[in-house]
Amino acid sequence: MPPLTRARWLVVVGAAALVLAATMGAALFIGPAHLSLARALDATLHPNFDREILLAVRLPRVLLGALTGAALAAAGVAFQGLLRNALADPYVLGVSGGAALGGTAAIAAAAGLRALAAGGTIVGAALRALGPAGTGAFLAGPYALPLAAFAGAALSILVVHRVALAARGGALTILLVGAVFNAFAAAVITFVKSIVAAEKAQELLYWLMGTLAAGAPPLALGTAALLALTGIGALLLATPRLNWLALGPEAAAHLGVNVARTETFVFLAASLAVGATVALTGLISFVGLIVPHGLRLWLGPDHRLLLPAAALGGAAFLVACDAATRALFLWLATEPPVGVVTAFAGGPFFLWLLRRGATRYRLDAAA
């Protein structure tokens, strides 16, 4: 692996940051409602609807998109490097499914407790006597949902990893176990949707399709940002060890890397980043797959450069896809979930990447 110069790191990461800044700036002004920056900054206008749209609607949504894209892409780089397989990403490995399962359980439990507390039974009276704890308010709060999604993500990756180790399989086995766990999580989520009220089931369905339309309250967005950025920061610290692990576990161990500890650290850090964002956006596919894979073909396999570039690139990609959903409103009179747009954009692009990079990056390297 050629040495990474400081100048190259600064140029690549700086260029990616500029692309992200330009994408976020443009996305603020895309949507069915025309927005004027001059009117938004005019302090003499009361009420100032342009400022309300900019600060209360568009800006939180753009920030959430950037945060989610960065978390998914960074986790994708980490999983692909750890497993030495370009098909590994949070969605395929079951991390996103586990996070969605944890978030769904929290939402369903909050709805169930509210329904019981509203009843006239002895149980309802007892729950009301407990205050917010009995009515499930804490489960729908800004802290509970990201933490529940993180717990689901961590549990999923723990199950997938342990089962694969018990089967004594390689990366391909982990991918297969992840697919099975995704199917299990989808079945449980479908069961939950079938037993909750119709309006709650519709809310869960829209959330699971992956959307940024709901935005996020400042406290919820701040909580998710703290957790996700902590996870991404931890992954950045692990990039030198990921470079050694790319040589294989045996070679990395000979070079002094504690393989088991590094794997656990990376899995938990990626689960923290993914779980915190999935709690607010639902399932968004392909970001953690095509962005790292495409940048690896361009930048090479050095994780010290690849991971920060992918985080910034994933943020720009998801912000652009979300802006496209708002632009589609003008033709469709409805706004599709951003998860649908990433799937439409990501599927063909990933096939093109496979064709272009088939001789440069073997998908079955660790199988």
C-alpha positions in Angstrom: 0.0 0.0 0.0 1.6 3.3 -1.1 2.1 5.9 1.7 -0.7 8.4 2.1 0.7 12.0 1.8 -0.8 14.8 3.9 -1.3 16.9 0.7 -3.3 14.2 -1.0 -5.5 13.7 2.1 -6.2 17.4 2.4 -7.0 17.7 -1.3 -9.4 14.8 -1.4 -11.2 15.4 1.8 -11.3 19.2 1.2 -12.8 18.6 -2.3 -15.4 16.2 -0.8 -16.2 18.8 1.9 -16.7 21.5 -0.8 -19.0 19.2 -2.8 -21.0 18.5 0.4 -21.3 22.2 1.2 -22.4 23.0 -2.3 -25.0 20.2 -2.3 -26.4 21.2 1.0 -26.6 24.8 0.0 -28.4 24.0 -3.2 -30.8 21.5 -1.5 -32.0 24.3 0.8 -33.7 26.0 -2.2 -35.2 22.9 -3.9 -38.8 22.1 -3.1 -42.4 22.8 -4.0 -42.4 26.2 -2.2 -40.2 28.9 -3.7 -37.7 30.2 -1.3 -36.0 33.6 -1.5 -32.8 34.0 0.5 -33.1 37.8 0.4 -36.6 37.6 2.0 -35.4 35.0 4.5 -32.7 37.3 5.7 -34.9 40.4 5.8 -35.4 41.3 9.4 -38.2 43.7 8.7 -40.6 41.1 7.4 -43.1 39.8 10.0 -44.2 37.1 9.7 -41.3 35.9 7.6 -42.5 32.7 5.9 -39.3 32.3 3.9 -37.2 32.3 7.1 -39.6 29.8 8.7 -39.3 27.4 5.7 -35.5 27.8 5.6 -34.8 27.3 9.3 -37.7 25.2 10.6 -38.2 22.9 7.6 -35.4 22.8 5.0 -32.3 23.2 7.2 -33.2 20.4 9.7 -34.0 18.1 6.9 -30.8 18.8 5.0 -28.8 18.3 8.2 -30.5 15.0 8.9 -29.8 13.8 5.4 -26.1 14.7 5.6 -25.8 13.0 9.0 -27.6 9.8 7.8 -25.6 9.6 4.6 -22.3 10.1 6.4 -23.2 7.4 9.0 -24.3 4.8 6.4 -21.3 5.4 4.1 -18.8 5.3 7.0 -20.3 2.1 8.3 -20.3 0.6 4.8 -16.5 1.3 4.5 -15.9 -0.2 7.9 -17.9 -3.4 7.2 -16.4 -3.8 3.7 -12.9 -3.4 5.0 -13.4 -5.6 8.1 -15.0 -8.4 6.0 -12.9 -7.8 2.9 -16.1 -8.0 0.9 -17.6 -5.2 -1.2 -21.1 -6.5 -0.7 -21.0 -5.8 3.0 -23.0 -2.8 4.1 -25.3 -1.9 7.0 -28.4 -3.0 5.1 -27.1 -6.3 3.8 -25.5 -7.3 7.2 -28.8 -6.7 9.0 -27.6 -3.7 11.0 -30.2 -1.4 9.5 -32.9 -4.1 9.9 -31.9 -4.6 13.6 -32.0 -0.8 14.1 -35.4 -0.6 12.5 -36.6 -3.5 14.6 -35.4 -1.7 17.8 -37.1 1.5 16.7 -40.3 -0.2 15.8 -40.4 -2.0 19.1 -40.0 1.4 20.9 -42.7 3.0 18.8 -45.1 0.1 19.3 -44.5 -0.1 23.0 -45.1 3.6 23.4 -48.4 3.3 21.5 -49.4 0.3 23.5 -48.7 2.0 26.8 -50.6 5.1 25.8 -53.6 3.0 24.7 -53.6 1.1 28.0 -53.2 4.3 30.1 -56.1 5.9 28.2 -58.4 3.0 29.2 -60.7 2.9 32.2 -59.3 -0.3 33.6 -57.3 -0.8 36.8 -54.2 -1.3 34.6 -54.9 2.1 32.9 -55.3 3.8 36.3 -52.0 2.2 37.5 -50.1 3.3 34.4 -51.5 6.9 34.7 -50.4 7.0 38.3 -46.8 6.3 37.1 -46.9 9.5 35.1 -44.7 9.7 31.9 -43.2 6.3 32.6 -46.6 4.6 32.6 -47.9 6.4 29.5 -44.9 5.5 27.4 -43.8 9.1 26.9 -40.2 8.3 27.5 -40.2 5.6 24.7 -41.3 8.3 22.2 -38.8 10.9 23.5 -35.7 12.2 21.6 -33.3 9.9 23.5 -35.2 6.6 23.7 -35.7 6.1 19.9 -32.1 6.5 18.9 -30.9 4.3 21.8 -33.5 1.6 21.0 -32.4 1.6 17.4 -28.8 1.4 18.5 -29.6 -1.5 20.8 -31.3 -3.3 17.9 -28.4 -2.6 15.6 -25.8 -3.8 18.1 -27.9 -6.9 18.9 -28.2 -7.7 15.2 -24.5 -7.5 14.4 -23.7 -9.5 17.6 -26.1 -12.3 16.5 -24.9 -12.3 12.9 -21.2 -12.3 14.0 -21.6 -15.0 16.6 -23.7 -17.3 14.4 -21.1 -16.9 11.6 -18.3 -17.7 14.0 -20.2 -20.8 15.3 -20.6 -21.9 11.7 -16.9 -21.3 11.1 -17.6 -19.5 8.0 -16.0 -16.5 6.3 -17.4 -13.2 5.0 -19.8 -15.0 2.7 -21.3 -16.8 5.7 -21.7 -13.4 7.6 -23.5 -12.0 4.6 -25.9 -15.0 4.4 -26.6 -14.8 8.1 -27.2 -11.1 7.7 -29.8 -11.8 5.0 -31.5 -14.3 7.2 -31.6 -11.8 10.1 -33.0 -9.2 7.8 -35.8 -11.6 6.8 -36.5 -12.3 10.5 -36.5 -8.6 11.4 -38.9 -7.9 8.5 -41.3 -10.6 9.7 -41.3 -9.2 13.3 -41.9 -5.7 12.0 -44.7 -6.9 9.8 -46.3 -8.7 12.8 -46.1 -5.5 14.8 -47.7 -3.5 12.0 -50.6 -6.0 11.9 -51.5 -5.6 15.6 -51.2 -1.8 16.0 -53.8 0.7 15.0 -54.2 1.5 11.3 -52.8 5.0 11.6 -49.8 3.8 13.6 -49.2 1.0 11.0 -49.2 3.6 8.2 -46.8 5.7 10.1 -44.5 2.7 10.6 -44.7 1.8 6.9 -43.7 5.2 5.7 -40.9 5.4 8.3 -39.5 2.0 7.2 -39.5 3.0 3.6 -36.8 5.6 4.5 -37.8 9.2 4.6 -36.4 12.6 5.7 -39.7 14.4 5.1 -40.7 14.3 8.8 -37.4 16.1 9.7 -36.5 16.0 13.4 -37.0 18.2 16.4 -33.8 20.0 17.5 -33.3 17.8 20.6 -33.8 14.6 18.6 -31.5 15.7 15.8 -28.9 16.8 18.3 -29.1 13.5 20.1 -28.8 11.5 16.9 -25.9 13.7 15.8 -24.0 13.2 19.0 -24.4 9.4 18.8 -23.7 9.2 15.0 -20.7 11.5 15.1 -19.3 9.6 18.0 -19.6 6.4 16.0 -18.0 7.9 12.9 -15.2 9.4 15.0 -14.5 6.0 16.5 -14.3 4.5 13.0 -11.9 7.1 11.9 -9.6 6.2 14.9 -9.8 2.5 13.7 -8.7 3.2 10.1 -5.1 2.2 10.6 -6.1 -1.1 12.0 -8.7 -1.6 9.2 -5.8 -1.3 6.8 -3.9 -4.1 8.5 -7.1 -6.2 8.8 -7.5 -5.9 5.0 -4.5 -8.2 4.7 -6.4 -10.9 6.6 -6.9 -11.8 10.3 -3.7 -13.9 10.5 -1.5 -11.3 8.9 -3.0 -8.6 11.1 -2.4 -10.6 14.2 1.2 -11.1 13.3 1.5 -7.4 12.9 0.3 -6.8 16.4 -3.4 -6.1 15.9 -5.8 -7.5 18.4 -8.2 -8.8 15.8 -11.1 -9.8 18.1 -11.0 -6.4 20.0 -10.8 -4.5 16.7 -13.7 -6.3 15.2 -15.9 -5.7 18.3 -14.9 -2.0 18.4 -15.7 -1.5 14.7 -19.0 -3.4 14.8 -20.1 -1.4 17.9 -19.0 2.0 16.5 -20.7 1.3 13.1 -23.9 0.1 14.9 -23.9 3.3 17.0 -23.7 5.5 13.9 -26.3 3.5 11.9 -28.7 3.0 14.8 -28.8 6.7 15.8 -29.8 7.8 12.2 -32.1 4.9 11.3 -34.2 5.8 14.4 -35.1 9.1 12.7 -35.1 8.1 9.0 -36.1 4.5 8.7 -34.4 2.1 6.3 -32.4 3.8 3.5 -30.6 1.3 1.3 -27.6 1.4 -1.1 -25.8 4.5 0.4 -23.5 2.3 2.5 -22.9 0.1 -0.5 -22.3 2.1 -3.7 -20.6 5.2 -2.2 -17.8 3.3 -0.5 -17.4 0.9 -3.5 -17.3 3.7 -6.0 -14.8 5.8 -4.0 -12.6 2.7 -3.4 -12.3 2.3 -7.2 -11.2 5.9 -7.5 -9.2 6.5 -4.3 -7.8 3.1 -3.5 -8.2 0.9 -0.4 -6.4 3.1 2.2 -9.1 3.5 4.9 -7.4 6.6 6.3 -8.5 8.4 3.2 -11.4 6.3 2.1 -13.5 6.5 5.2 -13.6 10.3 5.6 -14.1 10.8 1.9 -16.9 8.2 1.9 -18.6 9.9 4.9 -18.6 13.2 3.1 -19.6 11.6 -0.2 -22.4 9.6 1.4 -23.7 12.8 3.0 -23.7 14.6 -0.3 -25.3 11.7 -2.1 -28.2 11.4 0.3 -28.8 15.1 0.5 -29.0 15.2 -3.3 -31.4 12.2 -3.4 -33.6 13.9 -0.9 -33.6 17.1 -2.9 -34.7 15.0 -5.9 -37.7 13.7 -4.0 -38.8 17.3 -3.3 -38.3 18.2 -7.0 -40.4 15.2 -8.0 -43.3 16.7 -6.1 -43.8 19.2 -8.9 -44.5 16.3 -11.4 -46.0 13.6 -9.1 -48.0 15.8 -6.7 -46.6 13.6 -4.0 -43.2 13.1 -2.5 -41.7 9.6 -2.7 -39.6 8.4 0.3 -35.9 9.0 -0.2 -35.2 5.3 0.3 -37.0 4.6 -3.0 -34.9 7.2 -4.8 -31.6 5.8 -3.4 -32.7 2.3 -4.6 -33.6 3.5 -8.1 -30.3 5.5 -8.3 -28.2 2.9 -6.5 -29.2 -0.3 -8.3 -28.1 0.6 -11.8 -25.1 2.5 -10.6 -23.9 -0.5 -8.5 -24.3 -2.8 -11.6 -22.2 -0.3 -13.6 -19.5 -0.3 -10.8 -19.4 -4.1 -10.8 -18.8 -4.1 -14.5 -16.2 -1.4 -14.4 -14.4 -2.7 -11.3 -14.7 -6.4 -11.7 -11.0 -6.9 -12.3 -10.0 -4.4 -9.6 -11.9 -5.6 -6.6 -13.0 -9.2 -6.1 -16.3 -9.5 -4.3 -15.4 -13.0 -3.1 -12.0 -12.1 -1.7 -12.8 -13.4 1.7 -15.2 -16.2 0.8 
